[in-house]
Amino acid sequence: MSHTASLANAPLADPSDGGAVHSSPTFAFEPNANPIAANERAAQLVNPGFGRVFTDHMVTIRYSEAAGWHDAKIVARAPFTMDSASAVLHYAQEIFEGMKAYRLPDGGAALFRPTANAARFRSSAERMAMVPLPEELFVESVRAIVRQEADWIPDIDGGALYLRPFMIASEVFLGVKPSAEYLYAVIASSVGAYFKGGAPAVTLWVSQDYTRAAPGGTGAAKCGGNYAASLIAQAEATRQGCDQVLFLDAVERRWIEELGGMNIFFVFDDGTLQTPPLTGTILPGITRDSLITLARDMGLTVREEPYAIDQCRADAASGRLREAFACGTAAVVTPIGTMKMVDGAFDIADGGAGETTSRLRQALIDLQRGVAPDPHGWLERVI
Ligand SMILES: *Cc1c(COP(=O)(O)O)cnc(C)c1O
């Protein structure tokens, strides 16, 4: 298909024009010569787990100063050949996104708020001094991979096609400066429920030695470096017999921020909800934002206000704190039953899943799967 190949080599966006996309992005298609057979795929989709089953294809788009964004294509998912001096390998100029495509009741497929992921990808790029991918191109790339790989959406409870758009600094140069070349890609992974058995309550380890993000740092950017820095605290949580780590603020070591990859909410005995405000050190979760809206739609009061760990402990003891939950694309809504820190552990209420948590979780899942009304227009049909 020579016409798509030549289109794919034309600049997709003009960097001198704020990255405006001048033509509808076209992805050249180079099919995987050895796709997984349908029966083998079906076997993999019975119990895919999380992040281990990958589809046949990926999207790639390149950026250079001379050509702008160009060479958009769908190709076989395969190893990247890269120079050992590529900037990302040395200075970690890398960002990513996480989103899901859901099966609709009529057999179609939909994305949930993809424009929100596109906007966040842009702001992550800006914080990491990377050239932002035009938001329309981001959305079009994700739609393209879902259209291509829709057969990989597992028809199981909690099943979805997890999409991982990411961008790396690909310039071959050891000097310290923003890269002049980038590689953007989207890979797709068939996933089941993040936690087996739906949403059991998890235990958090409150990290008092390590912090995730400091004022002026990269906490609000979705970059791999944040995760690299959090792994030692997550390992400590695991050693302490906990499921996840909870980070406190880096300045006072007192205010609750978020988990390694999920935001956090609290529910009080007066029915109100609270979540830490977005002050630059917390990742602005799209699930967080959606739940604030859904809770308000239900008539609940939601405060975006700081919450101190000592107050949390006191409120758990007094019974004022009734529920806590973590939220993010991968695990949706996960009840928090227990918090553990250096000087002891405490339960939140009876240590199980609370009523408001379960209600919000179900409301979000129903909306994402197209079985509940979508008053905010969050669901975007792809096929
Ligand atoms: C991705 C992420 C979240 C959750 O964001 P969603 O858009 O809800 O998936 C929360 N915290 C961190 C650190 C993250 O990287």
The ligand as a Tripos MOL2 file, in Angstrom:
@<TRIPOS>MOLECULE
LIG
   15    15     1     0     0
SMALL
NO_CHARGES

@<TRIPOS>ATOM
      1 C1         -1.3590    6.7700   36.8270 C.3       1 LIG1
      2 C2         -1.2520    7.1470   38.2800 C.ar      1 LIG1
      3 C3         -2.3820    7.3350   39.0950 C.ar      1 LIG1
      4 C4         -3.7930    7.0500   38.6360 C.3       1 LIG1
      5 O1         -4.1700    7.7800   37.5160 O.3       1 LIG1
      6 P1         -5.4420    7.2900   36.6550 P.3       1 LIG1
      7 O2         -5.5430    8.3080   35.5720 O.co2     1 LIG1
      8 O3         -6.6000    7.3120   37.5770 O.co2     1 LIG1
      9 O4         -5.1300    5.9240   36.1730 O.co2     1 LIG1
     10 C5         -2.1820    7.7360   40.4010 C.ar      1 LIG1
     11 N1         -0.9370    7.9440   40.8960 N.ar      1 LIG1
     12 C6          0.1650    7.7640   40.1460 C.ar      1 LIG1
     13 C7          1.4890    7.9980   40.7550 C.3       1 LIG1
     14 C8          0.0440    7.3660   38.8220 C.ar      1 LIG1
     15 O5          1.1460    7.1870   38.0880 O.3       1 LIG1
@<TRIPOS>BOND
     1     1     2 1
     2     2     3 ar
     3     2    14 ar
     4     3     4 1
     5     3    10 ar
     6     4     5 1
     7     5     6 1
     8     6     7 2
     9     6     8 1
    10     6     9 1
    11    10    11 ar
    12    11    12 ar
    13    12    13 1
    14    12    14 ar
    15    14    15 1
@<TRIPOS>SUBSTRUCTURE
     1 LIG1         1 GROUP 0 **** ****
